[in-house]
Amino acid sequence: QVQPVESGGGLVQAGGSLRLSCAASGNIFSFNDMGWYRQAPGKQRELVATLTTRGSTSYANSVKGRFTISRDNAKDTVYLQMNTLQPEDTARYYCCYWDAYGIHYWGKGTLVTVSS
């Protein structure tokens, strides 16, 4: 299996923006639905956004209108554009895709810290 690799996290002030990237070779995201999750300290992992192979997207209510998920097939990369970041967006962000059997493949995550 191919493990996705996240990048792009960092420290940003409230109101700022970051773009996370998730790379996985072999046209993984062309053939599998995927999502971005996040886990804040002391909290459960939550689903942030999803992107299907057909291009349909969905978002958690907490990020609607601020985050955008997209895919670049030529680069085997999925992005999460995060705008108007707030301290409550601080978390480790994980990229995940799942196959036809429902098996999930996770990256190791990238840390996003939003200062007030």
Secondary structure as GFF3:
##gff-version 3
##sequence-region A 1 116
A	DSSP	beta_strand	5	7	.	.	.	ID=ss1
A	DSSP	beta_strand	10	13	.	.	.	ID=ss2
A	DSSP	beta_strand	18	23	.	.	.	ID=ss3
A	DSSP	alpha_helix	28	31	.	.	.	ID=ss4
A	DSSP	beta_strand	33	39	.	.	.	ID=ss5
A	DSSP	beta_strand	46	51	.	.	.	ID=ss6
A	DSSP	beta_strand	57	59	.	.	.	ID=ss7
A	DSSP	beta_strand	67	72	.	.	.	ID=ss8
A	DSSP	three_ten_helix	73	75	.	.	.	ID=ss9
A	DSSP	beta_strand	77	82	.	.	.	ID=ss10
A	DSSP	three_ten_helix	87	89	.	.	.	ID=ss11
A	DSSP	beta_strand	91	98	.	.	.	ID=ss12
A	DSSP	beta_strand	104	106	.	.	.	ID=ss13
A	DSSP	beta_strand	110	115	.	.	.	ID=ss14
###
